[in-house]
């Protein structure tokens, strides 16, 4: 039997890259999937449907409380429950590497609104449904950069460090409701978005690969096992943890 049969999962930023891989893998394990993204997630939902799964796309700006609450209301209206929230939406592929003193305040605030407050808005919105059920899984997407102190992208690294802290505090606060909160910290992945950004050079991807114990590039599929573990009953006694999945570059 599929490990997530009968479950409903929301994947923010599920229209492409890691989020699309997550949406497809959750559906493959039997979950009904809500793809929440500012980009068009309809093709991913259609691909899941073509494989016999169930998925819907809801256009959602995670930095907007009203948009997030409307998305959750629509998901509940369609499926009746929410068991899994994957906070994957983030600004990364659009940023330019620069020393921290050159990051202006507006850019900082825009990134934090999506990467940090977006996760907060989504967790808050799904909480009543998870509390009614007496069960839930929240998986936040952090980054291996938190444990290495990457340069020239201070706002991004800081945002992912905030998600590690959020994961720990939410786990403490929601444990009594049987809601488990964990995070995944991947390494650098050559997604379509990053590949199109000249700020992410071939040398950066090469450095990421050579820093790993497993000396190859990382792909979205490398994160799927960790996600399914944290989303499934297999991890029902695991909470407050950040699982680094980067081939052994950052070890903690």
N, C-alpha and C positions, 0 to 999 in steps of 0.2 A: 504494500500500500504506500502511496506517496506520503511523505512525511508532513506535508502541509495541507492535506485534503480537508476541505471545509473551512479553511482559514481565509481571511481577507487581508491583503497587504497593500499599503500605500508606498510607492517609490517616488520620492521627489527627484527632479532632474532625470527622469526615466526615459527621455526621448532619444538619447544617444549615449555612446560610450559605455562607461561603467554602469550607469543607471539602466540602460537598455539591457545589458547583460544580466543585471540583477532582476529586472522585471521578467525576462524570459525564463531565468532559472527558477524563480519563485513559482511561476505558472507551471513550469515543468514538474514541480513537486506537488502540484494540485491546488495551489492558492489561486483565488480570484484576485486580480491585480488592478490597482488604480495607478495610472501613470499621471503624475502631477508635474507640469513643466510649463515654462513660458514658451519653449520651443514646441513644435508640433510632434506630439507623441502618437498620433493616429497610426502611422505606419508600424510602429512597434506593437500597438494593440492589435492591429490587423494580422501581423505576423504570428502573434500568440494565438489568435483565433484560428488561423490557418493550420496550426499544430494541434488543434483540439482544446486549447485552453480558453480561459475567460479573462478579458482585460478591457478596461475602458480608459480613455484619455480625458482628463479634465485640465483645461488651461488654467494654470495657477502661478501667481507671483508669490513665492513663499515669504517675501518681505512685507506682504500686505495681510494684516490680521483678517480683514473682511474676506479676502480671496481665499485664504486658508480655511476659514470657518465655512465658507460656501462649498469648498471642495469636500470637506469632511461630511457636511450635511448631504451632499449629493451621493457620496460613497455609501453612507448609511442608508439613504433612501433606496439605493440600488441593491445593496448586498446585506443590509441589516446588522452588520457588525464590522469591527476593525480589530484585527489581532496583531498586526505587524506594521510598524512604521519604520521606513528606511530613510533617514535624513541624508540624502545624497546630493541635493542641489547645492551648487557652489559656484562662485566666480573664480576661475583659474585660467582658462584658455584665453581670456581676453586681456589679462594683465601683461604689463611690460616690466621686465626686470629693471630695477633701479635702486640706488642706495636709498636708505630710509628717509634721509632728509629731503629727497626729491618727490616723495609721495605726498600729494596734497590732501588736505582734509576731506574734500568731497570724495575723492577716490577711496580713501580709508573708510569713510562712513558708508559708501555704497557697497563695498565688499563685506563689511561687517553686517550690514542689513540683511544680506542674503545668507552668508556663511554661518553666522552665529544667531542673529535674531530669527532667521528663517527656521532653524531647528527648534528654537524656543517656541515660536508660534505654532508649529506643527505638533510638537509634543503637548502643548497646552490644549490644542483643539481636539486631539484624539483621547485625551485623558478621561473625560466622562464616559465614553463608550467602553474603554478598557476597564475602568473601575466597575461599571455595571456588570461586566463579564467576570470580574475577579481574575483577569489574566491579560497579559499583553507583553509584546516584545518591541523595544525601541532600539534601533541600531543606527548609531551616528557614524558618519564617515569623517575620520580624522586624517592624519597624514604622518608618514615616517619622518617628515621634516621637523616635526615637533621634537623628536629625540636626537636630532643632529644639528639643529640650529642653522638651517640653510640661510644664505645671505641673499640680498637684493630682492627679497619678496617678504618684507617684514609683516605687512598687513595680512598676507595669506597665512604665513606660519603662525602668527598670533591668533588668527581666527581658528585655526585647527587646534592650537593649544587650548583655546577656550572650550572647544567641544570635548576635549579630554576631561577638563574640569567639570563641564556640564554633565558629562556621563557619570562621573563619580557622585556628584551631588544629587542628581536625579535618582540614581540607583538607591541611595540612602533614603530619599524622601518617598519613593514609590514602592519600596520593598514590601511594606505592609499591605499594599494592594495587589501583591503578586504580579507586579509589572517589572520585568527585567530590562535593564538599560546597559548596553555595551557599545563598544566602538571598534571599528576596523581602521587600521592605519596602513594604507598601501604605500608603496614606493612610486617612483615616477613611471607613468605609463604613457606610451606614445599613442594617445587617442587622436581622433581626427581633428579635434579642436586644437590640441597642442601642436600637432604636426603642421598646422596651418599658421602658427604663430612664430614668426622669425625670432622672437625673443627666447624661444626654447630651441637651442642649437643642437646640432648633432653631437657636439662635444659634451653637452649636458647629459644627453641620453647615454653616451659612452661612459661617462664618469659614474652615472648611476649603476650601469651594468657591472663595471669593474669593482665597485665598492661592495658588491654582494658576495656572499658565500656561494650562492648558486649563480654562476656568471652567465646570465642571459637576460634578455629584455623581459619585462613584466607585461602581462596582458590582462584585460578585464576578467577573462576566464579564471585567472589565478586567484581571484577573490571570491569566487562563487562558493567554494567549499566552506569558507569561513562564514559567509553570509547565511547559508542554509543551516549551519550548525547553530548560529546565534539566533536565528529566526524560529527554530524548531524546538520541540520538547527535549531534544538531546541536551540543551543548555539550560534546562529549567532550574538549575542550582548555580548558575553563573550570572553574576551581575556586577556592574561597576568596573568592568575590565576593558582594557584597550589591547586588542590583538594586532600586533604588527605583522603584516603580510607583505614582505618586500624582498624575499629571497635571502634574508640574512644580512642586510645592509646595516640597519639599526637593530641592536640587541639590547633589551632591557629586562 
